[in-house]
Amino acid sequence: MSAQPSEIGCGELPVIKQRGQREVFCGLTGIVWLHRKIQDAFFLVVGSRTCAHLIQSAAGVMIFAEPRFATAIIDERDLAGLADAHEELDKVVTRLLTRRPEIRQLFLVGSCPSEVIKLDLGRAAERLSKQFAPRVSIVNYSGSGIETTFTQGEDACLAAWVPLLPQASSDAPPNLLVVGSLPDIVEDQFKRLFAQIGISNVEFFPPRVSTALPAVGPATKVLLAQPFLGETARALLERGAQRIDALFPFGVHGTQDWLTRAAAAFGIAAEHVEEVIASAKARAIKALEAPRQRLAGRSIFFFPDSQLELPLARFLRDELGMQLLEVGTPYLHRGLMAHELAALGPQVQLSEGQDVELQLDRCKALRPDMVVCGLGLANPLEAEGITTKWSIELVFSPVHGFEQAADLAALFSRPLVRRLKLVA
Ligand code: SF4
């Protein structure tokens, strides 16, 4: 398959579109950060031993805490149709919920094996919900690696949860719903900033506990904190909410734009936002000076993985002076990315999807100073002397907002410094 520039949509940007072998984690990976965020939720993967190994190694071994995820293993008997998989699943769920009364939200997570044997987890969730309501709410979604990438796990989880959000009353005052899993510390920082700006009716989805689900209705204004939540956004719009279009809150520009456009949706002037954020913004600009010295002029190549690639590329170029060689993303959601695409401008080489061998050829020919990619590509590239950054780290680390801008920059400058020391 050869590189084919796509027919161009908004912004007239040239995009290489390729379909071929891909190197990405599956959507089960999202469980790692979601189970930490939602404190009374449990994620039961219905999958194989491979699925169990994947989430266990991604989450690390937990010795002291009872984990809030597990895998119900589909074995040969299930695959051969010798056992009733629904009956087996009911037994596992009953045992789990009897032993763990603190669980209030159970996610049944589909996988490649459960999709292959066409196990209807929607039916299972409905049946088990009736049995365990009102103590436990049960929702299903798919984290299967068939045609998905790892951040889509969060999107699928939240989109499946949207129908359970309470309906806001028709005369409810406008509320801001920030969507996307954020570390609690970042959530608290944003909450304080929104309050100072004059927006106090702010809620976050997913919430910290499942019993505090935010209400949604026509007066709800949705502000995405993560760029990979297209399905969730669509589900919220279907509930009558309106989406606020903005840059994503990475770096100083992104954070300011995100806050300013949210404020505008509530009739609050940009000048007021500028006053409120002045000191946090000044601190962030100062903190970016050191990483900028290390990164300015260096070139970077993004393989498609997290769907954070566009906003990160914009931050690295505009605030840290890096040179963008290719910005790959698994899916280019032109609606959600409209502002990011406009900010990047027409000179940036974008690519959507992947044929990994062809992309590796392009990358090696360009010899970038740094490559952002999944774990599977990092070691071979490092062995060839190319500095890499694991894209998964960008999802696990607190990177949003003014206070984290320098930490985000350091995630890129550290590997370069390490490489320079190694070759010195
Ligand atoms: S869901 Fe599919 S890709 Fe993910 S670990 Fe299980 S078998 Fe592998």
Boltz pocket constraint, residues with backbone or C-beta under 6 A from the ligand:
constraints:
  - pocket:
      binder: B
      contacts: [[A, 26], [A, 27], [A, 28], [A, 47], [A, 48], [A, 50], [A, 51], [A, 52], [A, 54], [A, 110], [A, 111], [A, 112], [A, 113], [A, 143], [A, 144], [A, 145], [A, 146]]
      max_distance: 6.0
